[in-house]
């Protein structure tokens, strides 16, 4: 009873202090309160969250459940504002899609229910296994979905009892700070400790390095490109890495071309193709190629010809001094109408996706472009399509889609691609759980480290208590 009473006292004190200190929560700028989770340097954030985690791990499960539910509600309540701010700050995607992403993260992120206790009882006694926290997690969030990732990561990481220090993407630091302050307030109002989640106000690559190498950080959750994942591995700590992807699509001669076109547009156009699971390039069997291209047009996509694709490519891709191709941020996540203008074409802003035929070697095929233009490559047969799709995916092991009604082809494709997610006869969105599909949902799809679609279990240690020859109740 003493522990529960102390928790109640802490909750009341935190609520009163929060009301006194955070009068400026509606402002665009974070308040100066030390309880808002925003710090000027990484060591301060780590120290505060370390202290909070020690309280959190002993907090009753009832309180934890209440905190997590309140975080979900806060996400729903602020979905439109978060979406608007994210769009204004990053310039990527569509607000209507971002609103859906915020609601989906609130509804579909698994929580305490994922952490089931396992037990065995027999002649030699009773054994119990439970999920325990690592302690402090250092987490990186992207600019593509800053607040959905922040909320999703918060829930799946604090559910087992961890504290989380975030290094958010610099291009989304303002909306991240705005959400961080709201989430911290919600945690404290519902009985959790201040600064259970935190971030550095001015994130840089230097703060990433400090976060990765601080001895108090027990686990790193890295969401980003190859360079970031490499830096995480070099820390020498346990890493859960959500690396890059370049998801291919195969359409064979047995596919329903009408539904294939519909679902490809649905997945590839969502939030202007900035999702890592989204369709990035299509391989179509030659015998149905022309019919498929017509089906795409009938479903609402706009086709570019070779010269228009060349014009767009020259503007969307650039080379550095080493000859390496990189994306022009000017076009990442922009509406299809913006890309069309770059190609010398004027279209309605309501058009969601551009497409056109390219060679396999084309940059739009080989690079994870994150733009609402999808290249279509003609292949002789399904077997060639499988081989080229695997090459275009680059061994990232992320996501792949196939539209086919031939079980042998589907099986060969799934085995050859060897990705964490394979979607059959549906949009890419169906591969990541609700609401488009079934199963668990996460914004951390850890292909490089093998966890796949991450849940709270992936951020917990398994601890076993073995009681020898005692406590059998039968």
N, C-alpha and C positions, 0 to 999 in steps of 0.2 A: 504493500500500500504506500510505503514511503516513496518508492520510485515513481509510482503513478502520480502521487501528489506533487512531487517535484516537477514532473512533466507538465502538470496543469499550471503550476506557478510560472514555469518558464514560458508557457504559451501566453499567459495573461500579460506578463512583463513585456514580451516581444510585441504583442498587439498594441499595448499602450505606448511603448517607445516608437513603434512604427508610425502611429497616428501623430505623435509629436514631431518626429523627425522628417517624415516624408510628405510634407504638405504640397510639394511640387511634382507629384507623380504624373499629372496631366501634361506637364511641360514636355517639349521635344527633347530637352537635355536631361541627362540623369542627375539625380540629386546628389548631394555630397555625403549622404549617409553611408557609414561603414557597413550597414546591413543590407545594401542593395546589390551586393555581389559584383560590383565593378571596382577594379583596383588599378592603380597607376603602374604597377610592376608585377611580374610573375611571382617573385618570392612572397609578396604580401598576400596575393590571392591564394597561393598554396598554403600559407600559414593559417589563414582564416578558414579555408575549406577543410584543412586537416583537423582543426579544432571542432568544426561543425560535424564532421564525419564521426568523430568519437562520441558525440552526443546522439547522432542519428542511428548508429548501429545498435544502441541500447533503447531506442524509442519503440514503444509498443507497436505491434503490427496494425492494430486498429487505427493508430495515428498515421502510420505510413499509408495505409489505404485511403484515409481521409485526405491526406496531402496530395496523393496521386490523382484522386478523383477531382479535387479542386483545381489542379493543374490542367486537367482535361477541360473543365468548365471555363477556365480562364482563356484557354486556346479558342474555344468556341466563341466566347464573348468578344474576343479581339481579332478574330479571323480576318475580317474585312480591313481593319486598320493595319494589321501586320502585312497583309497582301499589298495594300496601297503603298505603304512605306518601303517594302522590299522592292517593289517595281520602280518606285521613284529613285531609290538609291542605286540599284544595280542596273536598271534599264533593260532587264531581261524578262522574257515571258509575257504572259497575259494575266491580268488581275483576276479574271473570272476563274482561271485554272488555279491560280495561287490560293484563292479562297477555298476551293475544293481540297487542295493539298493540306491546308491548315485544319480543316474539319476532319479530314481522313486521319491525320496524325493523332488528333485528339481521340477519335473513336477506335482506331484499329491498333494502336500501340499496345502490346501486351504488358501486363504489370505483375503484381504479386501472384496472380493465379498461375503464372508460368513456373513458379518455384515450388514444385510439389516435393514433400518429404517422402523418402523411400525407406522401407524397413523390412527386415527379415527376422523370423523367429524359428528356432529349431532346437535340436537336442543340445547344441553347444552354446545356447544363449540367445541374446537379442542384439541385432545390429541396426543402427539408424544412420541414414545419410541425409544431411541438410545442405542447403546452399548458403554460403557465407561470402561476405564482401572481400574484395582485394584490398580495399582501403581508398586510396586516391587514384582517380583516373584522369589522365591528360587527354583531352579530346579536341579534334580539329573539325570545324564546320565549314561547308562550302558557301560560295556566294549564290549558287543556283537555287537552293532551297534553305535559306539561313534559319528561319524560325521553325519550320517543320522538322528539320534535323535537330535543332536545339531542344525542342520539346520531346521528340522521339528518343533522343539520346538521354535526356534527363530522366525520363521515366524508366527506360530499360536499365539504366545504370544505377539509379538510386534505389530501385526496387530491392536489390539484394543487400543494400546497406552501404553502398559506396558514396563518396563525395566526388564531384566532377569540377575540374578546372578547364575551362574552354579557352582555346585560342581561335577566335572566330576569323572568318575571312575579312581582310581589310576593306574589301569592296562592299561589305554588308555590316560594318561595325556599328553604324548608328541604329539601324533597326534591331540589331542584336542586343545592343545596350538597352534599348527601349523595352524589349521583351524580357531581358535578364532582370531588370528592375521589377517588372510586373510579376514574374515567376517567383522571385525572392520574397516579394510581399505576400504572395499567396501561400508559399511554404510556411512562412512565419505565422500568418494568421490562422493556420490550421494545425499549429503545434509543432512544426519542424524548426530546426535551428537556423539562424541567420547564416548566409554565405555557404549553404550546402552545395550550391552551384555558384560558380564565379567565372569572371573573365577579366582579361587585361583591357583597359580602355583603348589603347593604341597597339593593335596586334601587328607584329612584324615577323620576318623570318628569324630574327634574333630571339624574339620571345618564344617562338616555336622551339628553338634549340634549348633555351632555358627550361622550358616545360618538359621536353623530352628527357633531359639529363638530370633533372632534380631528383635526388635520392628518395624523396617522399612519394614520388609518382610510381605506383606499382604496375600500372598497365597503361598502354597507349592505344587510343582508338583514332586511327588516322583515315580521314576521308579526303581523297584528293588524287593527284596525278602521280606518275612514277617517281618523280623527285622527292615528293613528300613521303611516299611510302618507303623509299630507300632511306631517307633520314630517320624515319621511325625505327626501322630495323637496325640501323647503326647505333641506336641508343643502348642496345644490349638488353632491353626490357621485353616483357611479353607484349606482343603487338596484335591487335585485331585491325586489319587493314582493308578498307573499302577502296580498291584501286580503280583504274580506268576501265572503260569498256568500249566496244565498237560493235554493238549487236547487229548481226546479219539476219536477213529474212530469206528463206527459200520458198518459192512458189512452183510447185510441179504441175504436170499435166492432169493430175487427178483432183486438184483443188477446186473449190467453188470460188471462181474468180470474183464474183460480186461481193461475197463476204470477205474475201482476202483483201480486196481494195478498201472496203469499208473499215475493217479492223486495222489495217496498216495506217490509214489516215488518222483514225482515232488515237492510236498510240504515238505515231511519229509527230503529230501536230500538237499534242498536249503540252501546254506551257512552252510552245515553240521549240520543242525537241531538246530541252535542256535536262531531261531526266536521263540518268545513266543507263536505264534499262530500255530506253526508247529505240525503235527501229532506226538504224542509221544507213543501211544499204540493202538493196533487194536483188536477189538472183532469181531470174525467171526462165523456165525451160522454153526453148525456142518455139516449140510447137504451139504454145499458148501465149507467146510474148505479146503479139499485137492485140489480142483480145484483152489481155490484162491491162495494157496501157490504156485502152479505151474504157475499161471498167474503172480505172483510177479517175479519168476525166468525168465519167458519169457520176462518180461518188463525190465530186466537188473539188478535186485537186486540179491544179493548173500546170500544164506541161510546158517545159522550156525546150527550145530546139538547141542544136549544137552550138550555134554562135552565141545564144543567150547564156548557155551554161559556161562558155568560155569567158564571157564578160563578168559573170558573177564570180567565177573562180579567181580571176585576176584580182578582184577586190577583196574577196573573203579569205584568201590565203596569201601569206607573205613568207619570205625566206630571210633568215638571219645571216650573219656573216659566215657561218659555218655551212650554209646551204640547207639548213634544217627548216622544214615547213612548220609554220605555226599559224594559228587562227587570228584573224583581225577581230579584236574584241568589239569593234563597231557593229558587227553583224551577228554576234553570238546572242541567241535568244530573241532576236528581233522578229517582228511580224513578217509573214510571207510577202506582204506588199512592199516592205522595205527591201527585201532581197530581190523582188521582181524589178523594182526601180533600178537597182544596181545592174540588173541584166538588160535594162533598156525597155522594160515593159511596165505598163500602168494597169493595176488590177485593184479590185475592191479590198478594203481592209478586212472584210469578212472572210476572204479566202484563207484557209488555214495551212495549206501545204502546197509546195511546188515539187515537181518531179521531172525527170528526164533521163534519157539513155546515156550512159557513159561506158568507157572501157574499164576493165578491172583495175588498171593501174592509176586511175584518176584519184586526185587528192580527196575528193568527196567520198570515195569508197574506202580509202586507206586511213583517213583521219577521223577521230571522233568529233564531228563538226559542230554538233549542238545548235543546228539551225533548221528551220522548217523547209529545207530542200532535201529530197531523198533521191540518190542516184539509183538507176535500175540497170543491171548488167544482164545481157543475154547469154544464156549457157546452152550447150548442146543437149544436155539431159540432166536428170537429177543427180547422177553420180558426179558430174563435173561441178554442178551447183554446190554439192556437199563439200568438195575439195576446196573450191574457191571461197566459200563461206568461212571455212575453218582458217584459211590463210588471212582473210580480211579481219577476222576476230583477233588475230595476232596472239592467240594463246592466253589472253587475259582471263579466260574462264568465267566471264561475267554472265551474259544473257544472250539467248538466240531464239528466233521464232521460225516456225515452219507452217506452211499452209499446204496440206496434203491429206488425201484419204487412203494412202497406201502405207499400211503398217510397217512393211519392211523398210521403206524409205524413211519414215519417221524414226524407226529404231536406229538405222545407220546414221542418220543426222544427229540424233541425240548422243550416240556413242562417240562419233567423230568430233563433235564440237566440245563435249566435255565441260559445259558451262554450269555455273551454279543454278541457273534458271533456264529452262526451255519451255516455251509457250507453243502449244499446238492449236492451230485454227482459231486464234483469238488475238486480241491486241496485247502489246507488251505489258500493259497495266495489269493484266490478269495474272502475271507471274509474281506479283508482290502482294498477294493477299487482298483483303477487303479494300474498297468495296467492289472493285472490278473482278476479283477472283477469290479463291478460298485459301485457307492456311494463314500463317503468321505474316505480319507486315513489319517492315523496318526500312528506315532510310540508310541503314548501314548494311550493305550487301558485301560481305567480306569474302571476295573470291581469292585474293592472294594468300590469305591465311586459312581458308577452307571452312569458315563457319557458315558461309552462305547468308541467308536472311537472318539477321541477328535478333535474339530475344534476351530477356534478363538472364537466362541461364548462361549465356556466353560471357557475361560480365560477373560471374560468381565462381567461387571456389567450392568444390565439393568436399565436405568434411564428414568423417565417419566416426561414430561412437559405437564401439563393440563391447557389450557387457557379457562377460564370460559365464555361461551356465546359470544365468539369473534372468529374472523378469519375463520368463515365458508365462503367459496367462492361461495356457491350456496344457 
